[in-house]
Amino acid sequence: MLEGKRFLITGIADEGSLAMYVAKKVIEFGGSVVCTGLGVSKHHQQLSDKAKNFLNKTYEDFQVCIEKELGKEALTRIMDVTLDASMDDFCEEMKGKNLHFDGFLHAIAMDKTIRNKEVKPLLEVSLQEFCETMDVSAYSLIKITKKLTDYEILNPGASICSISYIAAAKVTFHPYRNISIAKAALERITIELADELGRKNGTRVNCVRFSPYMGSKAGNATLEEKDVDYAAKMSPLGNANPEDLAYDVVNLFRPDARITGEIRHIDGGYHIMG
């Protein structure tokens, strides 16, 4: 049902990333993907050698992972959502190659207040830490959408989907402070964009809340096995698996679906519990 459709996939850090499962499912249903990751570009000249080496290794691992899991047909490109010039470079290249998108997956987040599975109390979070987390984890949904729209490479009637978590609405059973506020903002941005873009050209914008998941680097940053086990025990169906999420995103990606402004729960029913 996605034959001939192309989607931008952000947020793949490794083969266990939720975004990787979505990319695989898009390809399985006939679509193609362009995957973006962090790496050193001409706009990263102020970085230290240590930082450059880290980013170079990160991007090399990303490319190897994409080719192994998705095949050589899946394009990989650098895109840093904190740098307008980096996003412009990406969009200019896509436009030059006449590559347009029928939607994208927003699966990127960052919170420097999380260290060794511990988070700072909210009262100790600095303005800079708060704003950096908000920029990457929430406002970037607006940034990406605007860039793709300004360069006219996001097709009318496209579908945009982002990944969130129940902590956007509730205090959770494991520490999740600063980034929970960013996730709440991400969900609110989803709703507002759904209204604006739906009326403008039929573009749909939705968000999916997923179960606690330790199969990726992101999950391992905040969770322990006991947290995942607790959620599985509390959920009527147990925790959802990554394929559940991937199927739902593909359903949201399908052409002409009249679904928008949704904050969906793919969590085995955990959200209904008191």
GURO-949155 format. One record per residue (C-alpha): x, y, z; chain. Coordinates in steps of 0.25 Angstrom, whole numbers, always signed. Each point is the difference from the previous one (the first is absolute). Example, Ala and Ser with C-alpha at 12.3 -4.5 7.8 and 13.67 -1.06 7.14 Angstrom:
2
+49|-18|+31|A
+6|+14|-2|A
# end
This chain:
274
+0|+0|+0|A
+12|+9|+0|A
+5|-3|-14|A
+7|+11|-6|A
+0|+8|+13|A
+13|+6|+6|A
+1|+3|+15|A
+11|+7|+8|A
+4|-8|+12|A
+7|+7|+12|A
+5|-5|+13|A
+7|-14|-4|A
+11|-2|+10|A
+2|-15|-2|A
-7|-12|-5|A
-9|+0|+13|A
-5|+14|-2|A
-15|+1|-2|A
+2|+9|-12|A
+7|-12|-6|A
-12|-9|+1|A
-9|+11|-6|A
+10|+1|-12|A
+0|-15|-2|A
-15|+0|+0|A
-1|+11|-10|A
+9|-8|-9|A
-8|-12|+2|A
-12|+7|-5|A
+6|+5|-12|A
+5|+14|+4|A
+15|+5|+0|A
+7|+8|+11|A
+11|+10|+2|A
+6|-1|+13|A
+7|+12|+7|A
+10|-1|+12|A
+10|+9|+7|A
+14|+1|-6|A
+11|+11|-3|A
-4|+10|-11|A
+7|+12|-5|A
-9|+8|+10|A
+7|-7|+12|A
+13|+7|-1|A
+0|+5|+15|A
+0|-14|+6|A
+11|-6|+7|A
+8|-12|-6|A
-6|-9|+11|A
-14|+5|-4|A
+3|-2|-15|A
+6|-14|+2|A
-13|-4|+8|A
-9|+6|-11|A
+8|-7|-11|A
-1|-13|+7|A
-15|+2|+3|A
-3|+2|-15|A
+9|-11|-5|A
-7|-10|+9|A
-14|+6|-4|A
+4|-2|-15|A
+4|-15|+3|A
-12|-2|+8|A
-9|+5|-11|A
+6|-8|-11|A
+0|-12|+8|A
-15|+1|+4|A
-6|+7|-11|A
+9|-2|-12|A
+8|+9|-9|A
-12|+6|-6|A
-3|+8|+13|A
+7|+13|-1|A
+7|+6|+12|A
+3|+14|+2|A
+5|+10|+11|A
-10|+9|+6|A
+2|+8|+13|A
-13|+6|+5|A
+7|+10|+8|A
+7|+6|-12|A
-9|+7|-10|A
+11|-1|-10|A
+1|-15|+1|A
-15|-1|-2|A
+1|+9|-12|A
+11|-9|-6|A
-8|-12|+1|A
-12|+7|-6|A
+8|+6|-11|A
+6|-14|-4|A
-14|-7|+0|A
-6|+11|-8|A
+12|+0|-10|A
-2|-15|-1|A
-16|+2|-2|A
-2|-9|+12|A
-13|+4|+7|A
-6|-6|+13|A
-14|-5|+3|A
+3|+1|+15|A
+10|-2|+10|A
+2|-6|+14|A
+5|+9|+11|A
+7|-9|+10|A
+11|+9|+5|A
+2|+4|+15|A
+11|+5|+9|A
+1|+3|+14|A
+14|+3|+7|A
-6|+0|+14|A
-1|-15|-1|A
+13|-7|+4|A
+2|-15|+4|A
-15|-2|+1|A
-2|+11|+10|A
-6|+14|-3|A
+1|+13|+6|A
-11|+6|+9|A
-8|+10|-9|A
+4|+11|+10|A
+15|-3|-4|A
-2|+1|-15|A
+6|+12|-6|A
-6|+9|-10|A
+10|-5|-11|A
-3|-15|+3|A
-15|+3|+0|A
+1|+7|-13|A
+10|-10|-7|A
-10|-11|+3|A
-12|+7|-5|A
+7|+4|-13|A
+5|-14|-4|A
-12|-8|+6|A
-12|+9|-3|A
+3|+13|-8|A
+7|-8|-11|A
-13|-6|-4|A
-4|+14|-5|A
+14|+3|-5|A
+0|-13|-9|A
-14|+3|-5|A
+3|+14|-4|A
+13|-3|-7|A
-6|-11|-8|A
-12|+9|-3|A
+9|+12|-4|A
+8|-8|-9|A
-13|-6|-6|A
+5|-14|+2|A
-12|-5|+9|A
-11|-4|-8|A
-15|+5|+2|A
-8|-10|+8|A
+13|-5|+7|A
+0|-8|+13|A
+9|+4|+12|A
+1|-8|+12|A
+9|+1|+13|A
+3|-9|+12|A
-4|+4|+14|A
-2|-6|+13|A
-11|+0|+11|A
+9|+8|+9|A
-4|+12|-9|A
-13|-1|+8|A
+3|-7|+13|A
+11|-1|+11|A
+6|-14|-3|A
+5|-11|+8|A
+14|+3|-4|A
+7|+14|+0|A
-3|+7|-13|A
+0|+15|+3|A
+5|+10|-9|A
-3|-7|-13|A
-14|-4|+4|A
-3|+15|-1|A
+6|+0|-14|A
-8|-12|-4|A
-13|+8|+5|A
+4|+11|-9|A
+3|-10|-11|A
-15|-5|+1|A
-5|+14|+1|A
+7|+4|-13|A
-5|-12|-6|A
-14|+4|+2|A
+2|+15|-4|A
+7|-5|-13|A
-11|-10|-3|A
-10|+12|-1|A
+9|+10|-7|A
+6|-10|-11|A
-13|-8|-1|A
-8|+13|-4|A
+12|+4|-9|A
+2|-12|-9|A
-5|-12|+7|A
+13|-4|+7|A
-3|-9|+12|A
+8|+1|+13|A
-1|-11|+11|A
+8|-5|+12|A
+2|-14|+6|A
+2|-3|+15|A
+8|-13|+2|A
+3|-10|+11|A
+13|+1|+8|A
+10|-6|-9|A
+15|-3|+3|A
+3|-6|-14|A
+7|+13|-5|A
+10|+10|+6|A
-11|+10|+3|A
-7|-10|+9|A
+12|-4|+7|A
+3|+14|+4|A
-12|+1|+9|A
-5|-14|+3|A
+4|-12|+8|A
-6|-14|-2|A
-9|+1|+13|A
-7|+12|-7|A
-3|-8|-12|A
-5|-11|+8|A
-8|+8|+8|A
-7|+6|-12|A
-2|-13|-6|A
-7|-5|+13|A
-9|+12|+1|A
-4|+0|-15|A
-12|-9|-3|A
+7|-6|-13|A
+14|+2|+5|A
+10|+10|-7|A
-2|+2|-14|A
+11|-4|-9|A
+7|+9|-11|A
-7|-7|-11|A
-13|+5|+6|A
+5|+14|-1|A
+5|-2|-14|A
-13|-5|-5|A
-8|+11|+6|A
+10|+11|-6|A
-1|-7|-14|A
-15|+1|+2|A
+1|+15|+3|A
+9|+1|-12|A
-10|-6|-10|A
-5|+9|-11|A
-13|+8|+2|A
-3|-5|+15|A
-8|+10|+7|A
+7|-1|+13|A
+7|+12|+6|A
+2|+7|+13|A
+1|-14|+7|A
+8|-3|+12|A
-1|-15|-1|A
+4|-11|+11|A
+8|-12|-5|A
+3|-5|+14|A
-8|-13|+3|A
-11|+8|+7|A
+10|+6|+11|A
-7|+14|-2|A
-13|-5|+5|A
+5|-4|+14|A
-1|+9|+12|A
# end
